[in-house]
Amino acid sequence: MGPAVAIAAAAGLALGACGSPAEPPVAPAPTTPVPATTAVVTAAPPPEAARPPTEVTGPGPEVTVPPVTGPPAATPAPAPVEVRYRIERRTVDQGTEGFEHVVRATLADPRGWTGGGFTLLEDTAAPYLVVLAEGDEVDQLCAPYDTGGRYSCQNGPVVALNADRWRTATPEWTGTLADYRQMLVNHEVGHLLGRHHPPPPQCPVPGRPARVMSQQSTELDGCLPNPWPVAAELTAAARHDEPLAPPYEG
């Protein structure tokens, strides 16, 4: 067999073994390397509250800041008014003993005019006098008021209390004698502090305590006998809008 025939036979053997011509191997496509990238992260801006203040230079618009306003300040209560008084008892009988003690205790009691913004102090050199005397002397101290030998008064710097009323009160008074004496002191000293008789009616609500500045020695008109200022009288007194020791008011 010549060389040509040997080559042909070899080719035939190769075709019969696979059933189709063998495909040449495919070389892999060349791979281009991807360059590495670096991620750039941008930080979020700081919140408004954390940002540093910005310096402003140079002239700028003038800013007017409105004043801080709030609720109006409460009006302070008037300071207590100090009133100094002295006591005299111009009687010597047993029925008027203890007069000085009753006056002191009544004027120092928190139920009285001290609750209306007054500080009442006993002082032997005081300009105001609380005196107990017989009817004829009280009439002289009270003139031109007409006390008729029976009643008491305040006249300028003098509070003159009738000794008979101190001993026995009046028929119109339905309370105790001790309460009457306290009422008499508070009523007449109330005049010294600038308080007046209330306008009519004498008893606005029957069955309720009478106002101490009502004329309880002569009429109660259905009110209960009461030796102490009521709340409305203390509130009015605390305004201190009346002069002390008013003179005769005809």
matplotlib code that plots the C-alpha trace (Angstrom):
import matplotlib.pyplot as plt

x = [0.0, 1.4, 1.5, -1.7, -3.8, -2.6, -3.6, -7.1, -7.6, -6.8, -9.2, -12.0, -11.4, -11.7, -15.2, -16.7, -15.8, -17.7, -20.5, -19.7, -16.6, -15.0, -15.2, -12.0, -11.7, -12.9, -10.5, -12.0, -12.5, -9.8, -11.0, -10.4, -9.8, -12.4, -10.5, -11.5, -13.7, -13.7, -17.2, -17.4, -19.9, -21.1, -22.1, -25.5, -25.4, -25.8, -29.3, -30.2, -29.7, -26.2, -24.9, -22.4, -23.6, -22.7, -20.8, -22.3, -20.0, -20.8, -23.9, -27.2, -30.9, -31.8, -34.0, -36.4, -37.0, -40.5, -40.5, -41.4, -45.0, -46.8, -49.8, -50.1, -48.5, -50.9, -51.5, -49.9, -52.1, -51.8, -49.4, -51.1, -51.8, -50.5, -52.9, -51.7, -54.3, -54.4, -57.1, -58.7, -61.3, -62.9, -65.2, -64.4, -67.3, -67.1, -69.4, -66.7, -63.7, -61.7, -62.5, -58.9, -58.4, -61.6, -60.4, -56.9, -58.2, -60.9, -58.6, -55.9, -58.3, -57.8, -61.6, -61.5, -60.1, -56.6, -58.2, -58.9, -55.3, -54.8, -52.2, -53.6, -51.1, -51.6, -49.3, -49.6, -48.4, -50.8, -52.8, -56.0, -58.0, -60.5, -62.3, -65.1, -67.0, -70.4, -73.1, -72.8, -69.0, -69.5, -72.0, -69.4, -66.7, -69.1, -70.5, -71.8, -73.1, -76.2, -75.7, -78.4, -76.6, -77.2, -75.0, -71.4, -69.5, -66.3, -65.4, -62.1, -59.3, -61.6, -63.7, -66.0, -68.0, -71.0, -70.5, -74.2, -74.1, -71.0, -72.7, -76.1, -76.1, -79.5, -83.0, -82.7, -79.5, -80.4, -76.9, -74.7, -73.2, -69.7, -70.5, -72.1, -69.0, -66.9, -69.4, -69.3, -65.5, -65.4, -68.2, -66.8, -63.2, -64.4, -65.5, -62.0, -60.6, -62.9, -65.8, -69.3, -72.8, -74.0, -76.8, -80.3, -81.7, -80.3, -80.7, -80.3, -80.8, -82.8, -81.4, -77.8, -75.2, -75.6, -72.8, -70.7, -71.1, -74.9, -76.5, -77.1, -77.6, -80.9, -82.1, -81.4, -84.4, -84.2, -80.4, -78.4, -76.3, -72.7, -69.6, -67.2, -66.8, -68.2, -66.1, -67.4, -66.6, -63.0, -62.5, -63.7, -61.5, -58.4, -58.6, -57.6, -59.5, -60.9, -59.0, -58.4, -60.2, -62.8, -64.2, -67.9, -70.0, -73.4]
y = [0.0, 3.3, 6.3, 7.9, 4.8, 4.7, 8.2, 7.6, 4.5, 6.3, 9.0, 6.5, 4.9, 8.2, 8.9, 5.5, 5.8, 9.1, 9.2, 12.9, 14.8, 15.9, 19.6, 21.3, 22.5, 26.1, 28.2, 30.4, 34.0, 36.2, 37.8, 41.5, 42.1, 44.7, 47.3, 47.5, 50.5, 52.4, 53.4, 57.0, 57.6, 61.2, 61.9, 63.5, 67.1, 67.6, 68.4, 72.0, 72.0, 70.6, 72.9, 75.5, 79.1, 81.1, 84.2, 87.3, 90.2, 93.7, 95.8, 94.1, 94.9, 96.1, 93.5, 94.7, 92.0, 92.4, 92.5, 89.4, 89.7, 87.6, 87.9, 91.2, 91.3, 91.0, 94.2, 93.7, 94.0, 97.2, 96.9, 96.6, 100.0, 100.3, 102.0, 102.8, 103.3, 103.9, 102.7, 104.6, 103.5, 106.4, 104.4, 102.5, 100.1, 96.3, 96.1, 97.8, 95.9, 94.1, 96.7, 97.1, 93.4, 93.1, 95.9, 94.5, 91.0, 92.1, 94.3, 91.6, 88.9, 87.6, 87.6, 91.4, 94.3, 92.7, 90.6, 93.8, 94.8, 96.7, 96.2, 97.5, 98.2, 99.5, 102.4, 104.7, 107.6, 106.8, 109.6, 107.5, 106.9, 104.2, 105.4, 104.1, 106.8, 107.6, 108.9, 112.6, 112.5, 110.5, 113.1, 115.8, 113.7, 112.9, 116.4, 117.5, 113.9, 113.4, 110.3, 111.1, 109.8, 106.3, 105.5, 105.5, 107.1, 107.8, 111.4, 112.2, 110.5, 109.4, 106.3, 106.9, 104.0, 104.4, 102.7, 101.8, 99.9, 98.1, 97.0, 95.9, 96.0, 97.1, 95.4, 95.1, 93.0, 89.3, 87.9, 87.6, 90.5, 89.4, 89.4, 92.8, 94.3, 92.9, 94.2, 97.7, 97.8, 96.5, 98.8, 102.1, 101.3, 100.4, 104.0, 105.1, 103.0, 104.8, 102.4, 103.6, 102.3, 100.3, 101.5, 100.2, 97.6, 97.1, 93.4, 92.3, 88.6, 87.7, 84.8, 85.6, 87.4, 91.1, 93.3, 94.7, 98.2, 97.9, 99.6, 96.4, 98.3, 99.7, 97.1, 93.7, 93.4, 89.6, 89.3, 87.4, 89.4, 89.4, 90.9, 90.5, 92.1, 89.9, 89.0, 91.8, 94.3, 93.0, 93.1, 96.7, 97.7, 96.1, 98.6, 101.4, 103.9, 105.9, 108.2, 107.3, 109.1, 110.9, 114.1, 114.7, 113.8, 115.5]
z = [0.0, -1.0, 1.3, -0.2, 0.5, 4.1, 4.8, 3.3, 5.3, 8.5, 7.7, 7.2, 10.5, 12.2, 10.6, 11.5, 15.2, 16.1, 13.6, 12.7, 12.1, 15.4, 16.0, 16.8, 20.5, 21.1, 22.8, 25.7, 24.9, 26.4, 29.8, 30.3, 33.9, 35.5, 37.4, 41.1, 42.0, 45.4, 46.7, 47.7, 50.6, 51.1, 54.7, 55.3, 56.4, 60.1, 61.5, 61.9, 65.6, 65.3, 62.7, 64.0, 64.0, 61.0, 61.7, 60.2, 59.6, 58.4, 58.9, 58.6, 59.1, 62.6, 64.4, 67.1, 69.7, 71.3, 75.1, 76.9, 78.2, 80.8, 83.1, 84.9, 88.3, 91.2, 93.2, 96.6, 99.6, 101.6, 104.5, 108.0, 109.6, 113.1, 115.6, 119.2, 121.9, 125.6, 128.1, 131.0, 133.4, 135.1, 137.3, 140.6, 141.0, 140.9, 137.9, 135.7, 137.0, 134.4, 131.7, 130.7, 130.2, 128.0, 125.8, 125.3, 124.6, 122.2, 120.2, 120.0, 119.0, 115.4, 114.9, 115.3, 113.3, 113.2, 110.5, 108.5, 108.2, 111.5, 114.2, 117.5, 120.2, 123.7, 124.5, 127.5, 125.3, 122.4, 120.7, 120.8, 124.0, 124.9, 128.0, 130.2, 132.1, 133.5, 131.3, 131.9, 131.3, 128.1, 126.9, 127.3, 125.5, 122.7, 122.0, 119.6, 119.2, 121.4, 123.5, 125.9, 129.0, 127.7, 124.8, 123.6, 120.8, 118.9, 118.5, 116.9, 118.8, 121.7, 122.1, 125.0, 126.4, 128.7, 132.0, 132.4, 129.1, 130.2, 133.3, 131.9, 128.1, 126.6, 126.5, 122.7, 123.0, 123.2, 123.6, 126.7, 128.6, 127.8, 124.1, 124.4, 125.9, 123.0, 120.5, 122.1, 121.9, 118.3, 117.2, 118.6, 117.8, 114.3, 114.0, 115.1, 112.2, 109.8, 109.5, 109.3, 110.1, 107.1, 105.0, 105.6, 106.1, 109.6, 109.2, 105.5, 106.2, 109.3, 111.2, 110.2, 112.5, 112.5, 111.2, 114.0, 112.7, 112.8, 115.8, 117.8, 121.0, 119.8, 117.2, 115.8, 113.5, 113.3, 113.0, 115.6, 118.1, 117.0, 118.6, 115.7, 112.2, 109.5, 106.5, 104.3, 107.0, 107.3, 103.5, 103.3, 106.3, 104.7, 101.8, 104.2, 102.2, 105.1, 107.5, 111.1, 114.0, 111.9, 113.6, 114.2, 111.3, 111.7]

ax = plt.figure().add_subplot(projection="3d")
ax.plot(x, y, z, "-o")
ax.set_aspect("equal")
plt.show()
